[in-house]
Amino acid sequence: MEYLKLYNIIRVLSVGFFIALINKFGVGSFIGTVFILAPYLLLFLLANQAAYKTKLRIFFRSLSGTLVCVIAIEILFLGQNDVIGSGYAIALQYGIIFVAEAIIGLFTYDENST
């Protein structure tokens, strides 16, 4: 029996929160919708078998995926009137993904890859 890989769990969570946030916020403006939903699209695209090769990548990508999903729960339960809190939470999600990818990039830099 094949066990669930960690990247499959991150993919399922990102799709679930993507759909949940579309249902909550709708599609008011194109730019706002893209700004709200892009972190989940990034998580979905980064969650594949090739991206989870080493223990460092597994740790930081799963940590960033988990933190982004926890913040998504907060965004779902915030009121729609709390625009500043939602904007801050969404910016925090971008920051988490960026920092995790920067750490992975710094520690897995290879001279021959350029």
Secondary structure as GFF3:
##gff-version 3
##sequence-region A 1 114
A	DSSP	alpha_helix	6	25	.	.	.	ID=ss1
A	DSSP	alpha_helix	30	46	.	.	.	ID=ss2
A	DSSP	three_ten_helix	49	52	.	.	.	ID=ss3
A	DSSP	alpha_helix	55	77	.	.	.	ID=ss4
A	DSSP	alpha_helix	83	107	.	.	.	ID=ss5
A	DSSP	three_ten_helix	111	113	.	.	.	ID=ss6
###
